[in-house]
Amino acid sequence: MSRQRGVSNDKLEALAAYEHSPAFTDAERAVLRYADVMTDTPVDVPDAVFAAVRARFDDAQLVELTSAIAWENYRARFDHAFGVEAEGFSDGAFCPAPVAREPKASEAFPQ
């Protein structure tokens, strides 16, 4: 889906290191940081992280962004609980492998 919407392989390959990659805009980094902290357990969205997305998106966009991230987290946890495995629909597709974990956004933005 990402490719269909114009996301390049270079950007997909840089995803794991988005904080330091020139492939991403400041807005994209803010969204990815927000998604990262929403995915952590327990969820802790630092004020600075939320402020960064709040500065770029209106209320309706924030609701849509937050619900999309929450929905993907829900699906991943639901599938994991039931042992749902991939069914091969994306076999052969590029899937960026995680690299050494960057510091959490909450660690990068001291309060």
BELHU-V707211 format. One record per residue. N is the residue number from 1. SS is DSSP state (H for helix, E for strand, C for the rest). Layout:
n=[N/N]
ss=[SS/SS]
//
This chain:
n=[1/2/3/4/5/6/7/8/9/10/11/12/13/14/15/16/17/18/19/20/21/22/23/24/25/26/27/28/29/30/31/32/33/34/35/36/37/38/39/40/41/42/43/44/45/46/47/48/49/50/51/52/53/54/55/56/57/58/59/60/61/62/63/64/65/66/67/68/69/70/71/72/73/74/75/76/77/78/79/80/81/82/83/84/85/86/87/88/89/90/91/92/93/94/95/96/97/98/99/100/101/102/103/104/105/106/107/108/109/110/111]
ss=[C/C/H/H/H/C/C/C/H/H/H/H/H/H/H/H/H/H/H/H/C/C/C/C/C/H/H/H/H/H/H/H/H/H/H/H/H/H/H/C/C/C/C/C/C/C/H/H/H/H/H/H/H/H/C/C/C/C/H/H/H/H/H/H/H/H/H/H/H/H/H/H/H/H/H/H/H/H/H/H/H/C/C/C/C/C/C/C/C/C/C/C/C/C/C/C/C/C/C/C/C/C/C/C/H/H/H/H/C/C/C]
//
